[in-house]
Amino acid sequence: MAITKRDYYEVLGTQRHASQDDIRKAYRKLAFEFHPDRNSDAGAAERFKEATEAYEVLADEEKRSLYDRYGHVASERGFGNGGFSGFGIEDIFESFFGTAAAGQGRRSRIQRGADLRTDVTLTLEEAVFGVEKEISYPRHEMCEHCTGKGVEPGSEPIVCQRCNGTGELRRAQQSIFGQMVNVSMCERCRGEGQLIRDPCKACKGQSTVRTTRTLRVSIPPGIDDKSQIRLSDEGEPGPKGGPPGHLYLVIHVQPHRYFRRQGSDLVVELPINVAQAALGDELEIESLDGPVQIKVPSGTQSGKVIRVRGKGVPHLREQGRGDLQVRLTVVVPTELTGAQRDLFRKLAATFDGRAVPQENKGFFEKVKDLIG
């Protein structure tokens, strides 16, 4: 039984008087919608094949003229076979989208160079207040001897005869969709399209040389351990003159002898004796900003925290600073002089020496005790 083909204009959804630009736009829309790589629905491949067959005819002025006069009968007169003959699917996609079928052609896009990483070690003071650091790291630079051409001055690369300077090898093969064009990189020139007969003596034909680059960078106040800073365009140069990659600085903050960081706060442990804890005291302690005064209230227990406002770490993306947390630890003496022992005995005589376990009361029982 003969299969009746749909009218090509109907397939593309255009009028018979449509311009070539209208036909082109209509096919582009259908190609995006029904290409097998994009649409796995049943029937999508057939719709794509049908649309491509229609476009092959209507996009060619001579074939279109014959089709307008004789319809599908014209195919019997030799202008087409209803497939992709002489007009590969890759050619269609390259003409529309600037790229080859099945993801090929990406090699022609401008590529950014590789990103680099280097580690930067800071003291706690440098991390808190910020600092300027001079860093050195290895990277590739354009060879000055050959100005990045890869050949000795006065020499020029030659065109690769295998790929005729395209850097690609194309092989046509038949598939269920018609003729497909397989594109692969030319192995002889490695996709460059050129061969170097007289390589640069400085870079050995690589166009770049490995050097040590030195930069002076500003580390912002409040930076934390394991943070990263990106320096744009300071990475490896891009291939074929593409933009360079980025350089990432990974921050490592050394432990401090006294202070440790907790978010935007600095924490310091301060030991006090039993007399200071019982009677209270005023003390001068060191902070990263210099000496500060704190007041220890009478009856202080171990673990009490005294906050010194604004003496912590600057907020990285906001105004202001965190606090300095002074955590008090009451130190019980392990060795006493005779006089101290006598004083503690006299003090002990004034206290109730009975050992009474503390009641395990819940929250509401403690509230009831407080209110009588």
C-alpha positions as CSV (number, residue, x, y, z in Angstrom):
1,M,0.0,0.0,0.0
2,A,1.4,3.4,-1.0
3,I,2.1,5.9,1.8
4,T,0.8,9.4,1.1
5,K,3.3,12.1,2.0
6,R,2.1,15.3,3.6
7,D,2.6,18.5,1.7
8,Y,6.0,19.9,2.5
9,Y,4.6,23.4,3.3
10,E,2.1,21.7,5.7
11,V,5.0,19.8,7.4
12,L,6.9,23.0,8.1
13,G,3.7,25.0,8.9
14,T,4.3,27.7,6.3
15,Q,2.4,29.2,3.4
16,R,3.3,28.3,-0.2
17,H,4.4,31.9,-0.7
18,A,6.7,31.9,2.4
19,S,10.1,33.4,2.0
20,Q,13.3,31.5,2.4
21,D,13.8,33.1,5.8
22,D,10.4,32.0,6.9
23,I,11.1,28.4,5.8
24,R,14.4,28.5,7.6
25,K,12.8,29.8,10.9
26,A,10.0,27.2,10.7
27,Y,12.5,24.3,10.2
28,R,14.7,25.6,13.0
29,K,11.8,25.5,15.4
30,L,10.9,22.0,14.4
31,A,14.5,20.8,14.6
32,F,14.8,22.0,18.1
33,E,11.5,20.4,19.1
34,F,11.9,17.0,17.5
35,H,15.6,16.2,17.2
36,P,16.2,12.7,18.6
37,D,19.0,14.1,20.9
38,R,16.5,16.4,22.5
39,N,13.2,14.6,22.3
40,S,12.9,10.9,23.1
41,D,9.1,10.7,22.7
42,A,7.6,8.1,20.3
43,G,7.3,9.6,16.8
44,A,9.7,12.5,17.4
45,A,12.4,11.0,15.2
46,E,9.9,10.5,12.4
47,R,8.7,14.1,12.7
48,F,12.3,15.3,12.6
49,K,13.0,13.2,9.5
50,E,9.9,14.5,7.8
51,A,10.7,18.1,8.6
52,T,14.3,17.7,7.4
53,E,13.1,16.1,4.1
54,A,10.8,19.1,3.6
55,Y,13.5,21.6,4.4
56,E,16.0,20.0,2.0
57,V,13.6,20.6,-0.9
58,L,12.1,23.9,0.0
59,A,15.4,25.5,1.0
60,D,16.8,24.9,-2.5
61,E,15.3,27.3,-5.1
62,E,15.6,24.9,-8.0
63,K,14.1,21.9,-6.0
64,R,11.4,24.1,-4.6
65,S,10.4,25.3,-8.1
66,L,10.1,21.7,-9.3
67,Y,8.1,20.8,-6.2
68,D,5.7,23.7,-6.7
69,R,5.1,22.5,-10.3
70,Y,5.0,18.7,-9.9
71,G,4.6,18.0,-6.2
72,H,6.1,14.8,-4.8
73,V,6.3,13.4,-8.3
74,A,9.3,15.6,-8.8
75,S,11.3,13.2,-6.5
76,E,11.1,10.6,-9.2
77,R,12.8,13.0,-11.6
78,G,16.0,13.0,-9.5
79,F,16.1,16.0,-7.2
80,G,15.8,14.1,-4.0
81,N,15.2,10.8,-2.4
82,G,13.3,11.8,0.8
83,G,16.4,11.4,3.0
84,F,19.6,13.3,3.8
85,S,21.4,12.6,0.6
86,G,24.0,15.3,-0.1
87,F,22.8,17.4,2.8
88,G,24.1,15.9,6.1
89,I,22.3,16.5,9.4
90,E,25.5,18.1,10.7
91,D,25.4,20.6,7.8
92,I,21.9,21.6,8.8
93,F,22.8,22.1,12.4
94,E,25.9,24.0,11.6
95,S,24.0,26.3,9.2
96,F,21.4,27.0,11.8
97,F,23.1,26.9,15.2
98,G,26.8,27.3,14.5
99,T,27.6,23.9,15.8
100,A,27.8,20.4,14.5
101,A,25.4,17.6,15.2
102,A,25.7,15.4,18.3
103,G,27.7,18.0,20.2
104,Q,30.5,18.3,17.6
105,G,32.0,21.7,16.8
106,R,32.5,22.7,20.4
107,R,36.2,22.6,19.8
108,S,35.8,25.8,17.7
109,R,34.4,27.7,20.6
110,I,36.7,30.0,22.6
111,Q,38.0,28.2,25.6
112,R,39.0,29.7,28.9
113,G,42.3,28.6,30.4
114,A,42.6,26.2,33.4
115,D,42.0,27.5,36.9
116,L,44.9,27.4,39.4
117,R,45.1,27.2,43.2
118,T,47.6,28.3,45.7
119,D,47.6,28.2,49.5
120,V,48.1,31.2,51.7
121,T,49.0,30.9,55.4
122,L,48.0,33.7,57.8
123,T,48.4,34.4,61.5
124,L,45.2,35.0,63.5
125,E,46.1,38.7,63.7
126,E,46.4,38.9,59.9
127,A,43.1,37.1,59.4
128,V,41.3,39.5,61.8
129,F,42.7,42.8,60.7
130,G,43.5,42.0,57.1
131,V,46.9,42.2,55.4
132,E,48.7,42.6,52.1
133,K,50.5,39.5,51.0
134,E,53.0,38.8,48.2
135,I,52.4,35.4,46.7
136,S,54.3,33.5,44.1
137,Y,52.9,30.6,42.1
138,P,53.9,28.7,38.9
139,R,51.9,29.1,35.7
140,H,52.4,29.2,32.0
141,E,53.0,32.5,30.2
142,M,53.1,33.3,26.5
143,C,56.5,32.6,25.0
144,E,58.2,35.9,24.3
145,H,60.7,34.4,21.9
146,C,58.0,33.3,19.4
147,T,55.2,35.6,20.6
148,G,53.0,32.6,21.2
149,K,53.2,31.2,17.7
150,G,55.2,28.1,18.6
151,V,57.6,28.5,15.7
152,E,61.0,30.0,15.4
153,P,60.9,33.7,14.4
154,G,61.0,34.0,10.6
155,S,59.2,30.6,10.2
156,E,55.5,29.9,9.7
157,P,53.3,26.9,10.4
158,I,52.2,24.9,7.4
159,V,48.7,23.7,6.6
160,C,47.9,20.1,7.6
161,Q,47.3,18.2,4.4
162,R,45.3,15.5,6.0
163,C,42.5,17.8,7.2
164,N,43.2,20.7,4.8
165,G,43.6,23.1,7.7
166,T,40.2,22.4,9.3
167,G,41.5,20.4,12.3
168,E,38.7,17.9,11.7
169,L,38.1,14.8,9.7
170,R,34.6,14.1,8.4
171,R,33.3,10.7,7.5
172,A,29.8,10.2,6.0
173,Q,27.8,7.1,6.8
174,Q,24.2,6.0,6.3
175,S,21.9,5.6,9.3
176,I,18.1,5.2,9.8
177,F,17.8,8.9,9.4
178,G,19.7,9.1,6.2
179,Q,23.3,10.2,5.7
180,M,25.1,11.2,8.9
181,V,28.5,13.0,9.1
182,N,30.9,11.9,11.8
183,V,33.3,14.6,12.8
184,S,36.5,13.7,14.7
185,M,39.7,15.6,15.5
186,C,42.6,15.3,13.1
187,E,45.2,13.2,14.9
188,R,48.0,14.5,12.8
189,C,47.7,18.1,13.8
190,R,45.7,17.5,17.0
191,G,42.9,19.7,15.8
192,E,45.1,22.7,15.2
193,G,44.9,22.6,11.4
194,Q,48.6,23.4,11.2
195,L,51.9,21.6,11.6
196,I,55.1,23.1,13.0
197,R,58.2,22.2,11.1
198,D,60.6,24.5,12.9
199,P,59.4,24.6,16.5
200,C,60.5,27.5,18.8
201,K,63.6,26.6,20.7
202,A,62.4,28.4,23.9
203,C,59.0,26.7,24.3
204,K,59.6,23.6,22.1
205,G,56.6,24.6,20.0
206,Q,54.2,24.8,22.9
207,S,53.6,28.6,22.6
208,T,53.9,29.0,26.4
209,V,56.7,28.6,28.9
210,R,56.4,27.8,32.6
211,T,57.3,30.7,34.9
212,T,56.8,31.9,38.4
213,R,54.3,34.7,38.7
214,T,54.4,37.1,41.7
215,L,51.4,39.1,42.8
216,R,50.6,41.4,45.7
217,V,47.1,40.7,47.0
218,S,44.9,42.3,49.7
219,I,43.4,39.9,52.2
220,P,40.2,41.5,53.7
221,P,39.7,41.8,57.5
222,G,37.7,38.9,58.9
223,I,38.7,36.2,56.5
224,D,38.2,32.7,57.9
225,D,40.2,29.5,57.7
226,K,39.5,27.5,54.5
227,S,38.0,30.5,52.8
228,Q,38.8,31.0,49.1
229,I,39.5,34.3,47.2
230,R,39.2,34.3,43.4
231,L,41.6,36.4,41.4
232,S,40.1,36.7,37.9
233,D,42.2,36.0,34.8
234,E,45.3,35.0,36.8
235,G,45.2,31.3,35.9
236,E,46.5,29.5,32.9
237,P,46.3,31.2,29.5
238,G,43.5,30.0,27.3
239,P,44.2,27.9,24.2
240,K,44.3,29.6,20.8
241,G,44.3,33.1,22.5
242,G,41.3,32.3,24.7
243,P,40.9,34.2,28.0
244,P,43.0,33.0,31.0
245,G,41.5,31.0,33.8
246,H,41.2,32.2,37.4
247,L,43.5,31.8,40.4
248,Y,42.0,30.7,43.7
249,L,43.7,31.5,47.0
250,V,42.9,29.0,49.7
251,I,43.3,30.6,53.2
252,H,44.9,28.7,56.1
253,V,44.9,30.4,59.5
254,Q,47.5,29.3,62.0
255,P,46.3,28.4,65.6
256,H,46.9,31.2,68.1
257,R,48.6,30.6,71.5
258,Y,45.7,32.1,73.5
259,F,42.8,33.0,71.3
260,R,40.6,30.8,69.2
261,R,37.9,31.9,66.8
262,Q,34.2,31.1,67.2
263,G,32.3,32.6,64.3
264,S,32.8,36.4,64.7
265,D,33.9,36.1,68.3
266,L,37.3,35.4,69.8
267,V,37.4,33.1,72.8
268,V,40.1,33.2,75.5
269,E,40.4,31.0,78.7
270,L,41.3,33.0,81.8
271,P,42.2,31.1,85.1
272,I,41.3,32.9,88.4
273,N,42.0,31.8,92.0
274,V,39.3,31.0,94.5
275,A,39.7,34.3,96.3
276,Q,39.1,36.3,93.1
277,A,36.1,34.0,92.3
278,A,34.6,34.5,95.8
279,L,35.3,38.2,96.4
280,G,35.4,39.5,92.8
281,D,38.1,41.4,91.1
282,E,39.1,43.9,88.4
283,L,41.6,42.5,86.0
284,E,43.6,43.8,82.9
285,I,43.9,41.2,80.2
286,E,45.3,41.2,76.6
287,S,43.2,41.3,73.5
288,L,44.3,41.5,69.9
289,D,43.7,45.2,70.1
290,G,45.8,45.6,73.3
291,P,45.0,45.7,77.1
292,V,41.4,45.8,78.2
293,Q,39.8,45.9,81.7
294,I,37.2,43.3,82.8
295,K,35.3,43.0,86.1
296,V,35.0,39.6,87.8
297,P,31.8,39.6,89.9
298,S,31.9,38.1,93.4
299,G,30.7,34.5,93.6
300,T,31.9,33.7,90.1
301,Q,31.7,30.0,89.1
302,S,33.9,28.1,86.7
303,G,32.6,28.5,83.1
304,K,31.3,32.0,83.5
305,V,31.7,34.1,80.3
306,I,32.4,37.8,80.3
307,R,31.9,39.5,77.0
308,V,34.0,42.5,75.9
309,R,32.0,44.1,73.1
310,G,33.5,44.9,69.7
311,K,36.9,43.2,70.4
312,G,36.3,40.2,68.2
313,V,36.5,39.6,64.5
314,P,35.3,42.1,61.9
315,H,32.2,40.9,59.9
316,L,33.4,40.1,56.4
317,R,30.5,41.6,54.5
318,E,29.0,43.8,57.2
319,Q,29.9,46.6,59.5
320,G,31.0,46.0,63.0
321,R,32.9,43.3,64.9
322,G,32.1,40.4,67.1
323,D,33.0,40.1,70.8
324,L,35.8,38.8,72.9
325,Q,34.5,36.0,75.1
326,V,36.5,35.7,78.4
327,R,35.8,32.3,79.9
328,L,36.7,32.1,83.5
329,T,38.1,29.0,85.2
330,V,38.3,28.8,89.0
331,V,41.6,27.1,89.8
332,V,41.7,25.2,93.1
333,P,45.2,25.1,94.6
334,T,46.9,21.7,94.8
335,E,49.8,22.8,97.1
336,L,49.4,25.1,100.1
337,T,51.8,26.7,102.4
338,G,51.3,26.3,106.2
339,A,49.8,29.8,106.5
340,Q,47.4,29.2,103.6
341,R,46.3,25.9,105.1
342,D,45.6,27.6,108.5
343,L,43.6,30.3,106.7
344,F,41.5,27.7,104.8
345,R,40.8,25.8,108.0
346,K,39.5,28.9,109.7
347,L,37.4,29.7,106.6
348,A,36.1,26.1,106.5
349,A,34.9,26.4,110.1
350,T,32.5,29.2,109.1
351,F,30.8,27.0,106.4
352,D,28.3,24.3,106.8
353,G,30.3,21.2,106.2
354,R,27.4,18.7,105.8
355,A,27.4,16.9,102.5
356,V,23.8,17.1,101.2
357,P,23.0,15.8,97.6
358,Q,21.4,18.4,95.4
359,E,17.8,17.6,94.6
360,N,17.0,16.7,91.1
361,K,14.2,19.2,90.6
362,G,12.4,20.0,87.4
363,F,12.0,23.5,86.0
364,F,8.5,24.1,87.6
365,E,9.7,22.9,91.0
366,K,12.6,25.4,91.0
367,V,10.2,28.2,90.0
368,K,7.9,27.3,92.9
369,D,10.9,27.4,95.3
370,L,11.8,30.9,94.0
371,I,8.4,32.4,94.6
372,G,8.1,30.9,98.1
